[in-house]
């Protein structure tokens, strides 16, 4: 995954995480991987604990954080 994230970052493609876990949990998860800290390769996080239910399209169309 890190090579793909680096590739997309170099080309200006946004890289965001969308999860039912909290933003803090996402940062912790991606900050401590077998490949090291991947957080610098990400642009932000969506937290479905506050954005809305997983099954709702509106949960995925909000402004990026």
PDBQT receptor file of N, H, CA, C and O in Angstrom, charges set to zero:
ATOM      1  N   UNK A   1       0.791  -1.192   0.000  1.00  0.00    +0.000 N 
ATOM      2  CA  UNK A   1       0.000   0.000   0.000  1.00  0.00    +0.000 C 
ATOM      3  C   UNK A   1       0.843   1.270   0.000  1.00  0.00    +0.000 C 
ATOM      4  O   UNK A   1       0.477   2.222  -0.690  1.00  0.00    +0.000 OA
ATOM      5  N   UNK A   2       1.952   1.337   0.735  1.00  0.00    +0.000 N 
ATOM      6  H   UNK A   2       2.249   0.564   1.295  1.00  0.00    +0.000 HD
ATOM      7  CA  UNK A   2       2.726   2.566   0.720  1.00  0.00    +0.000 C 
ATOM      8  C   UNK A   2       3.152   3.024  -0.676  1.00  0.00    +0.000 C 
ATOM      9  O   UNK A   2       3.087   4.222  -0.955  1.00  0.00    +0.000 OA
ATOM     10  N   UNK A   3       3.589   2.119  -1.573  1.00  0.00    +0.000 N 
ATOM     11  H   UNK A   3       3.642   1.146  -1.347  1.00  0.00    +0.000 HD
ATOM     12  CA  UNK A   3       3.951   2.599  -2.914  1.00  0.00    +0.000 C 
ATOM     13  C   UNK A   3       2.774   3.244  -3.650  1.00  0.00    +0.000 C 
ATOM     14  O   UNK A   3       2.954   4.237  -4.355  1.00  0.00    +0.000 OA
ATOM     15  N   UNK A   4       1.591   2.695  -3.492  1.00  0.00    +0.000 N 
ATOM     16  H   UNK A   4       1.444   1.889  -2.919  1.00  0.00    +0.000 HD
ATOM     17  CA  UNK A   4       0.417   3.290  -4.144  1.00  0.00    +0.000 C 
ATOM     18  C   UNK A   4       0.122   4.658  -3.549  1.00  0.00    +0.000 C 
ATOM     19  O   UNK A   4      -0.154   5.602  -4.289  1.00  0.00    +0.000 OA
ATOM     20  N   UNK A   5       0.174   4.781  -2.233  1.00  0.00    +0.000 N 
ATOM     21  H   UNK A   5       0.398   4.014  -1.632  1.00  0.00    +0.000 HD
ATOM     22  CA  UNK A   5      -0.069   6.079  -1.591  1.00  0.00    +0.000 C 
ATOM     23  C   UNK A   5       0.962   7.111  -2.041  1.00  0.00    +0.000 C 
ATOM     24  O   UNK A   5       0.618   8.260  -2.314  1.00  0.00    +0.000 OA
ATOM     25  N   UNK A   6       2.221   6.699  -2.116  1.00  0.00    +0.000 N 
ATOM     26  H   UNK A   6       2.500   5.765  -1.894  1.00  0.00    +0.000 HD
ATOM     27  CA  UNK A   6       3.273   7.608  -2.583  1.00  0.00    +0.000 C 
ATOM     28  C   UNK A   6       3.047   8.018  -4.033  1.00  0.00    +0.000 C 
ATOM     29  O   UNK A   6       3.235   9.181  -4.390  1.00  0.00    +0.000 OA
ATOM     30  N   UNK A   7       2.649   7.078  -4.853  1.00  0.00    +0.000 N 
ATOM     31  H   UNK A   7       2.497   6.133  -4.563  1.00  0.00    +0.000 HD
ATOM     32  CA  UNK A   7       2.370   7.334  -6.272  1.00  0.00    +0.000 C 
ATOM     33  C   UNK A   7       1.242   8.367  -6.412  1.00  0.00    +0.000 C 
ATOM     34  O   UNK A   7       1.368   9.338  -7.160  1.00  0.00    +0.000 OA
ATOM     35  N   UNK A   8       0.152   8.146  -5.689  1.00  0.00    +0.000 N 
ATOM     36  H   UNK A   8       0.051   7.358  -5.082  1.00  0.00    +0.000 HD
ATOM     37  CA  UNK A   8      -0.994   9.060  -5.769  1.00  0.00    +0.000 C 
ATOM     38  C   UNK A   8      -0.640  10.430  -5.206  1.00  0.00    +0.000 C 
ATOM     39  O   UNK A   8      -1.055  11.454  -5.750  1.00  0.00    +0.000 OA
ATOM     40  N   UNK A   9       0.126  10.451  -4.117  1.00  0.00    +0.000 N 
ATOM     41  H   UNK A   9       0.462   9.620  -3.675  1.00  0.00    +0.000 HD
ATOM     42  CA  UNK A   9       0.530  11.733  -3.522  1.00  0.00    +0.000 C 
ATOM     43  C   UNK A   9       1.363  12.539  -4.514  1.00  0.00    +0.000 C 
ATOM     44  O   UNK A   9       1.142  13.738  -4.685  1.00  0.00    +0.000 OA
ATOM     45  N   UNK A  10       2.316  11.884  -5.164  1.00  0.00    +0.000 N 
ATOM     46  H   UNK A  10       2.495  10.910  -5.025  1.00  0.00    +0.000 HD
ATOM     47  CA  UNK A  10       3.182  12.562  -6.135  1.00  0.00    +0.000 C 
ATOM     48  C   UNK A  10       2.397  13.137  -7.305  1.00  0.00    +0.000 C 
ATOM     49  O   UNK A  10       2.828  14.105  -7.931  1.00  0.00    +0.000 OA
ATOM     50  N   UNK A  11       1.254  12.545  -7.599  1.00  0.00    +0.000 N 
ATOM     51  H   UNK A  11       0.904  11.758  -7.090  1.00  0.00    +0.000 HD
ATOM     52  CA  UNK A  11       0.424  13.004  -8.715  1.00  0.00    +0.000 C 
ATOM     53  C   UNK A  11      -0.711  13.930  -8.277  1.00  0.00    +0.000 C 
ATOM     54  O   UNK A  11      -1.549  14.330  -9.086  1.00  0.00    +0.000 OA
ATOM     55  N   UNK A  12      -0.724  14.258  -7.003  1.00  0.00    +0.000 N 
ATOM     56  H   UNK A  12      -0.044  13.933  -6.346  1.00  0.00    +0.000 HD
ATOM     57  CA  UNK A  12      -1.718  15.194  -6.504  1.00  0.00    +0.000 C 
ATOM     58  C   UNK A  12      -3.098  14.607  -6.271  1.00  0.00    +0.000 C 
ATOM     59  O   UNK A  12      -4.078  15.346  -6.170  1.00  0.00    +0.000 OA
ATOM     60  N   UNK A  13      -3.186  13.292  -6.187  1.00  0.00    +0.000 N 
ATOM     61  H   UNK A  13      -2.390  12.692  -6.270  1.00  0.00    +0.000 HD
ATOM     62  CA  UNK A  13      -4.459  12.625  -5.937  1.00  0.00    +0.000 C 
ATOM     63  C   UNK A  13      -4.719  12.622  -4.427  1.00  0.00    +0.000 C 
ATOM     64  O   UNK A  13      -3.844  12.252  -3.645  1.00  0.00    +0.000 OA
ATOM     65  N   UNK A  14      -5.912  13.033  -4.024  1.00  0.00    +0.000 N 
ATOM     66  H   UNK A  14      -6.623  13.334  -4.659  1.00  0.00    +0.000 HD
ATOM     67  CA  UNK A  14      -6.252  13.045  -2.608  1.00  0.00    +0.000 C 
ATOM     68  C   UNK A  14      -6.344  11.642  -2.046  1.00  0.00    +0.000 C 
ATOM     69  O   UNK A  14      -6.832  10.725  -2.707  1.00  0.00    +0.000 OA
ATOM     70  N   UNK A  15      -5.871  11.481  -0.817  1.00  0.00    +0.000 N 
ATOM     71  H   UNK A  15      -5.475  12.225  -0.279  1.00  0.00    +0.000 HD
ATOM     72  CA  UNK A  15      -5.886  10.191  -0.152  1.00  0.00    +0.000 C 
ATOM     73  C   UNK A  15      -6.523  10.355   1.221  1.00  0.00    +0.000 C 
ATOM     74  O   UNK A  15      -5.938  10.957   2.122  1.00  0.00    +0.000 OA
ATOM     75  N   UNK A  16      -7.713   9.819   1.369  1.00  0.00    +0.000 N 
ATOM     76  H   UNK A  16      -8.188   9.330   0.638  1.00  0.00    +0.000 HD
ATOM     77  CA  UNK A  16      -8.503   9.961   2.589  1.00  0.00    +0.000 C 
ATOM     78  C   UNK A  16      -8.950   8.596   3.097  1.00  0.00    +0.000 C 
ATOM     79  O   UNK A  16      -9.135   7.659   2.320  1.00  0.00    +0.000 OA
ATOM     80  N   UNK A  17      -9.119   8.501   4.396  1.00  0.00    +0.000 N 
ATOM     81  H   UNK A  17      -8.969   9.262   5.027  1.00  0.00    +0.000 HD
ATOM     82  CA  UNK A  17      -9.600   7.283   5.024  1.00  0.00    +0.000 C 
ATOM     83  C   UNK A  17     -11.031   7.518   5.477  1.00  0.00    +0.000 C 
ATOM     84  O   UNK A  17     -11.334   8.543   6.088  1.00  0.00    +0.000 OA
ATOM     85  N   UNK A  18     -11.908   6.573   5.178  1.00  0.00    +0.000 N 
ATOM     86  H   UNK A  18     -11.662   5.740   4.681  1.00  0.00    +0.000 HD
ATOM     87  CA  UNK A  18     -13.302   6.625   5.618  1.00  0.00    +0.000 C 
ATOM     88  C   UNK A  18     -13.547   5.381   6.452  1.00  0.00    +0.000 C 
ATOM     89  O   UNK A  18     -13.400   4.263   5.960  1.00  0.00    +0.000 OA
ATOM     90  N   UNK A  19     -13.920   5.567   7.714  1.00  0.00    +0.000 N 
ATOM     91  H   UNK A  19     -14.039   6.476   8.114  1.00  0.00    +0.000 HD
ATOM     92  CA  UNK A  19     -14.063   4.431   8.610  1.00  0.00    +0.000 C 
ATOM     93  C   UNK A  19     -15.161   4.682   9.625  1.00  0.00    +0.000 C 
ATOM     94  O   UNK A  19     -15.507   5.826   9.918  1.00  0.00    +0.000 OA
ATOM     95  N   UNK A  20     -15.697   3.606  10.152  1.00  0.00    +0.000 N 
ATOM     96  H   UNK A  20     -15.416   2.676   9.914  1.00  0.00    +0.000 HD
ATOM     97  CA  UNK A  20     -16.661   3.731  11.240  1.00  0.00    +0.000 C 
ATOM     98  C   UNK A  20     -15.947   3.940  12.565  1.00  0.00    +0.000 C 
ATOM     99  O   UNK A  20     -16.593   4.163  13.588  1.00  0.00    +0.000 OA
ATOM    100  N   UNK A  21     -14.633   3.870  12.557  1.00  0.00    +0.000 N 
ATOM    101  H   UNK A  21     -14.108   3.688  11.725  1.00  0.00    +0.000 HD
ATOM    102  CA  UNK A  21     -13.862   4.168  13.748  1.00  0.00    +0.000 C 
ATOM    103  C   UNK A  21     -13.610   5.664  13.858  1.00  0.00    +0.000 C 
ATOM    104  O   UNK A  21     -13.722   6.392  12.871  1.00  0.00    +0.000 OA
ATOM    105  N   UNK A  22     -13.277   6.111  15.033  1.00  0.00    +0.000 N 
ATOM    106  H   UNK A  22     -13.186   5.520  15.835  1.00  0.00    +0.000 HD
ATOM    107  CA  UNK A  22     -13.019   7.532  15.252  1.00  0.00    +0.000 C 
ATOM    108  C   UNK A  22     -11.765   7.974  14.507  1.00  0.00    +0.000 C 
ATOM    109  O   UNK A  22     -10.921   7.152  14.150  1.00  0.00    +0.000 OA
ATOM    110  N   UNK A  23     -11.653   9.272  14.278  1.00  0.00    +0.000 N 
ATOM    111  H   UNK A  23     -12.339   9.940  14.568  1.00  0.00    +0.000 HD
ATOM    112  CA  UNK A  23     -10.457   9.814  13.633  1.00  0.00    +0.000 C 
ATOM    113  C   UNK A  23      -9.222   9.474  14.466  1.00  0.00    +0.000 C 
ATOM    114  O   UNK A  23      -8.181   9.122  13.912  1.00  0.00    +0.000 OA
ATOM    115  N   UNK A  24      -9.330   9.574  15.773  1.00  0.00    +0.000 N 
ATOM    116  H   UNK A  24     -10.176   9.860  16.223  1.00  0.00    +0.000 HD
ATOM    117  CA  UNK A  24      -8.185   9.235  16.634  1.00  0.00    +0.000 C 
ATOM    118  C   UNK A  24      -7.750   7.782  16.425  1.00  0.00    +0.000 C 
ATOM    119  O   UNK A  24      -6.554   7.497  16.353  1.00  0.00    +0.000 OA
ATOM    120  N   UNK A  25      -8.709   6.874  16.327  1.00  0.00    +0.000 N 
ATOM    121  H   UNK A  25      -9.680   7.106  16.385  1.00  0.00    +0.000 HD
ATOM    122  CA  UNK A  25      -8.391   5.469  16.101  1.00  0.00    +0.000 C 
ATOM    123  C   UNK A  25      -7.763   5.261  14.723  1.00  0.00    +0.000 C 
ATOM    124  O   UNK A  25      -6.839   4.462  14.576  1.00  0.00    +0.000 OA
ATOM    125  N   UNK A  26      -8.262   5.977  13.719  1.00  0.00    +0.000 N 
ATOM    126  H   UNK A  26      -9.012   6.626  13.839  1.00  0.00    +0.000 HD
ATOM    127  CA  UNK A  26      -7.704   5.866  12.374  1.00  0.00    +0.000 C 
ATOM    128  C   UNK A  26      -6.254   6.344  12.357  1.00  0.00    +0.000 C 
ATOM    129  O   UNK A  26      -5.388   5.690  11.776  1.00  0.00    +0.000 OA
ATOM    130  N   UNK A  27      -5.993   7.478  12.990  1.00  0.00    +0.000 N 
ATOM    131  H   UNK A  27      -6.697   8.010  13.462  1.00  0.00    +0.000 HD
ATOM    132  CA  UNK A  27      -4.626   8.014  13.032  1.00  0.00    +0.000 C 
ATOM    133  C   UNK A  27      -3.693   7.040  13.753  1.00  0.00    +0.000 C 
ATOM    134  O   UNK A  27      -2.554   6.838  13.331  1.00  0.00    +0.000 OA
ATOM    135  N   UNK A  28      -4.174   6.446  14.827  1.00  0.00    +0.000 N 
ATOM    136  H   UNK A  28      -5.099   6.610  15.170  1.00  0.00    +0.000 HD
ATOM    137  CA  UNK A  28      -3.368   5.478  15.562  1.00  0.00    +0.000 C 
ATOM    138  C   UNK A  28      -3.078   4.257  14.696  1.00  0.00    +0.000 C 
ATOM    139  O   UNK A  28      -1.947   3.776  14.637  1.00  0.00    +0.000 OA
ATOM    140  N   UNK A  29      -4.116   3.764  14.025  1.00  0.00    +0.000 N 
ATOM    141  H   UNK A  29      -5.035   4.154  14.072  1.00  0.00    +0.000 HD
ATOM    142  CA  UNK A  29      -3.981   2.582  13.164  1.00  0.00    +0.000 C 
ATOM    143  C   UNK A  29      -2.967   2.823  12.051  1.00  0.00    +0.000 C 
ATOM    144  O   UNK A  29      -2.052   2.022  11.855  1.00  0.00    +0.000 OA
ATOM    145  N   UNK A  30      -3.129   3.935  11.316  1.00  0.00    +0.000 N 
ATOM    146  H   UNK A  30      -3.872   4.585  11.475  1.00  0.00    +0.000 HD
ATOM    147  CA  UNK A  30      -2.242   4.214  10.183  1.00  0.00    +0.000 C 
ATOM    148  C   UNK A  30      -0.892   4.774  10.616  1.00  0.00    +0.000 C 
ATOM    149  O   UNK A  30       0.043   4.831   9.818  1.00  0.00    +0.000 OA
ATOM    150  N   UNK A  31      -0.790   5.183  11.864  1.00  0.00    +0.000 N 
ATOM    151  H   UNK A  31      -1.551   5.137  12.513  1.00  0.00    +0.000 HD
ATOM    152  CA  UNK A  31       0.480   5.674  12.383  1.00  0.00    +0.000 C 
ATOM    153  C   UNK A  31       1.393   4.574  12.887  1.00  0.00    +0.000 C 
ATOM    154  O   UNK A  31       2.571   4.818  13.150  1.00  0.00    +0.000 OA
ATOM    155  N   UNK A  32       0.868   3.369  13.023  1.00  0.00    +0.000 N 
ATOM    156  H   UNK A  32      -0.088   3.171  12.809  1.00  0.00    +0.000 HD
ATOM    157  CA  UNK A  32       1.648   2.257  13.572  1.00  0.00    +0.000 C 
ATOM    158  C   UNK A  32       1.441   0.991  12.743  1.00  0.00    +0.000 C 
ATOM    159  O   UNK A  32       0.905   0.000  13.239  1.00  0.00    +0.000 OA
ATOM    160  N   UNK A  33       1.859   1.026  11.500  1.00  0.00    +0.000 N 
ATOM    161  H   UNK A  33       2.294   1.831  11.097  1.00  0.00    +0.000 HD
ATOM    162  CA  UNK A  33       1.706  -0.142  10.626  1.00  0.00    +0.000 C 
ATOM    163  C   UNK A  33       3.026  -0.898  10.521  1.00  0.00    +0.000 C 
ATOM    164  O   UNK A  33       4.058  -0.432  11.002  1.00  0.00    +0.000 OA
ATOM    165  N   UNK A  34       2.985  -2.051   9.898  1.00  0.00    +0.000 N 
ATOM    166  H   UNK A  34       2.146  -2.431   9.507  1.00  0.00    +0.000 HD
ATOM    167  CA  UNK A  34       4.206  -2.816   9.638  1.00  0.00    +0.000 C 
ATOM    168  C   UNK A  34       5.146  -2.048   8.718  1.00  0.00    +0.000 C 
ATOM    169  O   UNK A  34       6.335  -2.360   8.650  1.00  0.00    +0.000 OA
ATOM    170  N   UNK A  35       4.624  -1.036   8.002  1.00  0.00    +0.000 N 
ATOM    171  H   UNK A  35       3.658  -0.782   8.057  1.00  0.00    +0.000 HD
ATOM    172  CA  UNK A  35       5.411  -0.214   7.084  1.00  0.00    +0.000 C 
ATOM    173  C   UNK A  35       5.800   1.111   7.706  1.00  0.00    +0.000 C 
ATOM    174  O   UNK A  35       6.352   1.978   7.029  1.00  0.00    +0.000 OA
ATOM    175  N   UNK A  36       5.520   1.275   8.987  1.00  0.00    +0.000 N 
ATOM    176  H   UNK A  36       5.072   0.571   9.537  1.00  0.00    +0.000 HD
ATOM    177  CA  UNK A  36       5.816   2.534   9.657  1.00  0.00    +0.000 C 
ATOM    178  C   UNK A  36       4.603   3.457   9.648  1.00  0.00    +0.000 C 
ATOM    179  O   UNK A  36       3.472   3.018   9.443  1.00  0.00    +0.000 OA
ATOM    180  N   UNK A  37       4.855   4.725   9.870  1.00  0.00    +0.000 N 
ATOM    181  H   UNK A  37       5.774   5.082  10.037  1.00  0.00    +0.000 HD
ATOM    182  CA  UNK A  37       3.798   5.737   9.943  1.00  0.00    +0.000 C 
ATOM    183  C   UNK A  37       3.348   6.130   8.542  1.00  0.00    +0.000 C 
ATOM    184  O   UNK A  37       4.109   6.733   7.784  1.00  0.00    +0.000 OA
ATOM    185  N   UNK A  38       2.111   5.787   8.201  1.00  0.00    +0.000 N 
ATOM    186  H   UNK A  38       1.493   5.297   8.816  1.00  0.00    +0.000 HD
ATOM    187  CA  UNK A  38       1.575   6.129   6.883  1.00  0.00    +0.000 C 
ATOM    188  C   UNK A  38       0.804   7.453   6.893  1.00  0.00    +0.000 C 
ATOM    189  O   UNK A  38       0.364   7.921   5.843  1.00  0.00    +0.000 OA
ATOM    190  N   UNK A  39       0.641   8.051   8.063  1.00  0.00    +0.000 N 
ATOM    191  H   UNK A  39       0.998   7.670   8.916  1.00  0.00    +0.000 HD
ATOM    192  CA  UNK A  39      -0.151   9.284   8.161  1.00  0.00    +0.000 C 
ATOM    193  C   UNK A  39       0.347  10.405   7.246  1.00  0.00    +0.000 C 
ATOM    194  O   UNK A  39      -0.480  11.127   6.691  1.00  0.00    +0.000 OA
ATOM    195  N   UNK A  40       1.664  10.586   7.061  1.00  0.00    +0.000 N 
ATOM    196  H   UNK A  40       2.336   9.999   7.512  1.00  0.00    +0.000 HD
ATOM    197  CA  UNK A  40       2.111  11.640   6.151  1.00  0.00    +0.000 C 
ATOM    198  C   UNK A  40       1.673  11.425   4.694  1.00  0.00    +0.000 C 
ATOM    199  O   UNK A  40       1.696  12.356   3.889  1.00  0.00    +0.000 OA
ATOM    200  N   UNK A  41       1.278  10.200   4.370  1.00  0.00    +0.000 N 
ATOM    201  H   UNK A  41       1.260   9.444   5.025  1.00  0.00    +0.000 HD
ATOM    202  CA  UNK A  41       0.836   9.905   3.007  1.00  0.00    +0.000 C 
ATOM    203  C   UNK A  41      -0.669  10.097   2.832  1.00  0.00    +0.000 C 
ATOM    204  O   UNK A  41      -1.199   9.890   1.741  1.00  0.00    +0.000 OA
ATOM    205  N   UNK A  42      -1.357  10.493   3.902  1.00  0.00    +0.000 N 
ATOM    206  H   UNK A  42      -0.926  10.662   4.789  1.00  0.00    +0.000 HD
ATOM    207  CA  UNK A  42      -2.808  10.679   3.861  1.00  0.00    +0.000 C 
ATOM    208  C   UNK A  42      -3.146  12.160   3.992  1.00  0.00    +0.000 C 
ATOM    209  O   UNK A  42      -2.426  12.925   4.634  1.00  0.00    +0.000 OA
ATOM    210  N   UNK A  43      -4.252  12.545   3.372  1.00  0.00    +0.000 N 
ATOM    211  H   UNK A  43      -4.837  11.924   2.850  1.00  0.00    +0.000 HD
ATOM    212  CA  UNK A  43      -4.690  13.937   3.431  1.00  0.00    +0.000 C 
ATOM    213  C   UNK A  43      -5.737  14.189   4.505  1.00  0.00    +0.000 C 
ATOM    214  O   UNK A  43      -5.937  15.333   4.911  1.00  0.00    +0.000 OA
ATOM    215  N   UNK A  44      -6.398  13.154   4.965  1.00  0.00    +0.000 N 
ATOM    216  H   UNK A  44      -6.235  12.224   4.635  1.00  0.00    +0.000 HD
ATOM    217  CA  UNK A  44      -7.420  13.367   5.978  1.00  0.00    +0.000 C 
ATOM    218  C   UNK A  44      -8.231  12.116   6.231  1.00  0.00    +0.000 C 
ATOM    219  O   UNK A  44      -7.957  11.046   5.687  1.00  0.00    +0.000 OA
ATOM    220  N   UNK A  45      -9.235  12.280   7.068  1.00  0.00    +0.000 N 
ATOM    221  H   UNK A  45      -9.458  13.149   7.510  1.00  0.00    +0.000 HD
ATOM    222  CA  UNK A  45     -10.015  11.154   7.553  1.00  0.00    +0.000 C 
ATOM    223  C   UNK A  45     -11.496  11.513   7.586  1.00  0.00    +0.000 C 
ATOM    224  O   UNK A  45     -11.851  12.655   7.878  1.00  0.00    +0.000 OA
ATOM    225  N   UNK A  46     -12.354  10.555   7.291  1.00  0.00    +0.000 N 
ATOM    226  H   UNK A  46     -12.065   9.627   7.053  1.00  0.00    +0.000 HD
ATOM    227  CA  UNK A  46     -13.794  10.667   7.477  1.00  0.00    +0.000 C 
ATOM    228  C   UNK A  46     -14.158   9.777   8.648  1.00  0.00    +0.000 C 
ATOM    229  O   UNK A  46     -13.741   8.620   8.703  1.00  0.00    +0.000 OA
ATOM    230  N   UNK A  47     -14.915  10.292   9.565  1.00  0.00    +0.000 N 
ATOM    231  H   UNK A  47     -15.254  11.232   9.520  1.00  0.00    +0.000 HD
ATOM    232  CA  UNK A  47     -15.312   9.560  10.757  1.00  0.00    +0.000 C 
ATOM    233  C   UNK A  47     -16.810   9.302  10.697  1.00  0.00    +0.000 C 
ATOM    234  O   UNK A  47     -17.608  10.196  10.978  1.00  0.00    +0.000 OA
ATOM    235  N   UNK A  48     -17.195   8.084  10.332  1.00  0.00    +0.000 N 
ATOM    236  H   UNK A  48     -16.547   7.358  10.104  1.00  0.00    +0.000 HD
ATOM    237  CA  UNK A  48     -18.620   7.764  10.202  1.00  0.00    +0.000 C 
ATOM    238  C   UNK A  48     -19.329   7.683  11.551  1.00  0.00    +0.000 C 
ATOM    239  O   UNK A  48     -20.549   7.530  11.602  1.00  0.00    +0.000 OA
ATOM    240  N   UNK A  49     -18.564   7.787  12.652  1.00  0.00    +0.000 N 
ATOM    241  H   UNK A  49     -17.573   7.912  12.611  1.00  0.00    +0.000 HD
ATOM    242  CA  UNK A  49     -19.240   7.854  13.945  1.00  0.00    +0.000 C 
ATOM    243  C   UNK A  49     -19.951   9.189  14.107  1.00  0.00    +0.000 C 
ATOM    244  O   UNK A  49     -20.853   9.318  14.936  1.00  0.00    +0.000 OA
ATOM    245  N   UNK A  50     -19.545  10.193  13.312  1.00  0.00    +0.000 N 
ATOM    246  H   UNK A  50     -18.813  10.088  12.639  1.00  0.00    +0.000 HD
ATOM    247  CA  UNK A  50     -20.197  11.505  13.364  1.00  0.00    +0.000 C 
ATOM    248  C   UNK A  50     -20.807  11.910  12.034  1.00  0.00    +0.000 C 
ATOM    249  O   UNK A  50     -21.657  12.799  11.996  1.00  0.00    +0.000 OA
ATOM    250  N   UNK A  51     -20.388  11.270  10.931  1.00  0.00    +0.000 N 
ATOM    251  H   UNK A  51     -19.698  10.547  10.963  1.00  0.00    +0.000 HD
ATOM    252  CA  UNK A  51     -20.868  11.670   9.601  1.00  0.00    +0.000 C 
ATOM    253  C   UNK A  51     -22.227  11.075   9.255  1.00  0.00    +0.000 C 
ATOM    254  O   UNK A  51     -22.944  11.624   8.418  1.00  0.00    +0.000 OA
ATOM    255  N   UNK A  52     -22.589   9.968   9.882  1.00  0.00    +0.000 N 
ATOM    256  H   UNK A  52     -22.007   9.523  10.562  1.00  0.00    +0.000 HD
ATOM    257  CA  UNK A  52     -23.861   9.330   9.571  1.00  0.00    +0.000 C 
ATOM    258  C   UNK A  52     -23.691   7.841   9.383  1.00  0.00    +0.000 C 
ATOM    259  O   UNK A  52     -22.573   7.329   9.451  1.00  0.00    +0.000 OA
ATOM    260  N   UNK A  53     -24.782   7.140   9.148  1.00  0.00    +0.000 N 
ATOM    261  H   UNK A  53     -25.689   7.556   9.092  1.00  0.00    +0.000 HD
ATOM    262  CA  UNK A  53     -24.717   5.681   9.014  1.00  0.00    +0.000 C 
ATOM    263  C   UNK A  53     -23.991   5.235   7.744  1.00  0.00    +0.000 C 
ATOM    264  O   UNK A  53     -24.018   5.922   6.723  1.00  0.00    +0.000 OA
ATOM    265  N   UNK A  54     -23.351   4.087   7.826  1.00  0.00    +0.000 N 
ATOM    266  H   UNK A  54     -23.328   3.528   8.655  1.00  0.00    +0.000 HD
ATOM    267  CA  UNK A  54     -22.617   3.539   6.682  1.00  0.00    +0.000 C 
ATOM    268  C   UNK A  54     -23.492   3.358   5.454  1.00  0.00    +0.000 C 
ATOM    269  O   UNK A  54     -23.018   3.507   4.328  1.00  0.00    +0.000 OA
ATOM    270  N   UNK A  55     -24.754   3.040   5.658  1.00  0.00    +0.000 N 
ATOM    271  H   UNK A  55     -25.138   2.919   6.573  1.00  0.00    +0.000 HD
ATOM    272  CA  UNK A  55     -25.644   2.728   4.538  1.00  0.00    +0.000 C 
ATOM    273  C   UNK A  55     -26.228   3.973   3.882  1.00  0.00    +0.000 C 
ATOM    274  O   UNK A  55     -26.938   3.859   2.883  1.00  0.00    +0.000 OA
ATOM    275  N   UNK A  56     -25.951   5.143   4.413  1.00  0.00    +0.000 N 
ATOM    276  H   UNK A  56     -25.375   5.235   5.225  1.00  0.00    +0.000 HD
ATOM    277  CA  UNK A  56     -26.501   6.374   3.870  1.00  0.00    +0.000 C 
ATOM    278  C   UNK A  56     -25.515   7.045   2.903  1.00  0.00    +0.000 C 
ATOM    279  O   UNK A  56     -24.399   7.371   3.309  1.00  0.00    +0.000 OA
ATOM    280  N   UNK A  57     -25.895   7.260   1.642  1.00  0.00    +0.000 N 
ATOM    281  H   UNK A  57     -26.801   6.995   1.312  1.00  0.00    +0.000 HD
ATOM    282  CA  UNK A  57     -24.998   7.940   0.689  1.00  0.00    +0.000 C 
ATOM    283  C   UNK A  57     -24.562   9.312   1.190  1.00  0.00    +0.000 C 
ATOM    284  O   UNK A  57     -23.460   9.761   0.877  1.00  0.00    +0.000 OA
ATOM    285  N   UNK A  58     -25.412   9.980   1.961  1.00  0.00    +0.000 N 
ATOM    286  H   UNK A  58     -26.307   9.615   2.215  1.00  0.00    +0.000 HD
ATOM    287  CA  UNK A  58     -25.080  11.303   2.463  1.00  0.00    +0.000 C 
ATOM    288  C   UNK A  58     -23.861  11.275   3.407  1.00  0.00    +0.000 C 
ATOM    289  O   UNK A  58     -23.151  12.271   3.548  1.00  0.00    +0.000 OA
ATOM    290  N   UNK A  59     -23.638  10.141   4.035  1.00  0.00    +0.000 N 
ATOM    291  H   UNK A  59     -24.215   9.332   3.921  1.00  0.00    +0.000 HD
ATOM    292  CA  UNK A  59     -22.498  10.015   4.940  1.00  0.00    +0.000 C 
ATOM    293  C   UNK A  59     -21.173  10.176   4.202  1.00  0.00    +0.000 C 
ATOM    294  O   UNK A  59     -20.163  10.528   4.811  1.00  0.00    +0.000 OA
ATOM    295  N   UNK A  60     -21.171   9.924   2.914  1.00  0.00    +0.000 N 
ATOM    296  H   UNK A  60     -21.991   9.638   2.420  1.00  0.00    +0.000 HD
ATOM    297  CA  UNK A  60     -19.945   9.948   2.123  1.00  0.00    +0.000 C 
ATOM    298  C   UNK A  60     -19.825  11.203   1.261  1.00  0.00    +0.000 C 
ATOM    299  O   UNK A  60     -18.830  11.360   0.554  1.00  0.00    +0.000 OA
ATOM    300  N   UNK A  61     -20.786  12.076   1.300  1.00  0.00    +0.000 N 
ATOM    301  H   UNK A  61     -21.594  11.948   1.875  1.00  0.00    +0.000 HD
ATOM    302  CA  UNK A  61     -20.755  13.239   0.402  1.00  0.00    +0.000 C 
ATOM    303  C   UNK A  61     -20.465  14.540   1.135  1.00  0.00    +0.000 C 
ATOM    304  O   UNK A  61     -20.528  15.609   0.527  1.00  0.00    +0.000 OA
ATOM    305  N   UNK A  62     -20.148  14.478   2.427  1.00  0.00    +0.000 N 
ATOM    306  H   UNK A  62     -20.097  13.610   2.920  1.00  0.00    +0.000 HD
ATOM    307  CA  UNK A  62     -19.852  15.687   3.190  1.00  0.00    +0.000 C 
ATOM    308  C   UNK A  62     -18.504  16.267   2.804  1.00  0.00    +0.000 C 
ATOM    309  O   UNK A  62     -17.765  15.678   2.015  1.00  0.00    +0.000 OA
ATOM    310  N   UNK A  63     -18.193  17.409   3.357  1.00  0.00    +0.000 N 
ATOM    311  H   UNK A  63     -18.793  17.888   3.998  1.00  0.00    +0.000 HD
ATOM    312  CA  UNK A  63     -16.902  18.032   3.068  1.00  0.00    +0.000 C 
ATOM    313  C   UNK A  63     -15.792  17.218   3.715  1.00  0.00    +0.000 C 
ATOM    314  O   UNK A  63     -15.961  16.656   4.797  1.00  0.00    +0.000 OA
ATOM    315  N   UNK A  64     -14.681  17.168   3.048  1.00  0.00    +0.000 N 
ATOM    316  H   UNK A  64     -14.543  17.625   2.169  1.00  0.00    +0.000 HD
ATOM    317  CA  UNK A  64     -13.529  16.388   3.505  1.00  0.00    +0.000 C 
ATOM    318  C   UNK A  64     -12.884  17.101   4.673  1.00  0.00    +0.000 C 
ATOM    319  O   UNK A  64     -12.721  18.321   4.674  1.00  0.00    +0.000 OA
ATOM    320  N   UNK A  65     -12.524  16.311   5.663  1.00  0.00    +0.000 N 
ATOM    321  H   UNK A  65     -12.657  15.320   5.662  1.00  0.00    +0.000 HD
ATOM    322  CA  UNK A  65     -11.856  16.869   6.848  1.00  0.00    +0.000 C 
ATOM    323  C   UNK A  65     -10.402  16.567   6.824  1.00  0.00    +0.000 C 
ATOM    324  O   UNK A  65      -9.675  16.955   7.738  1.00  0.00    +0.000 OA
TER     325      UNK A  65
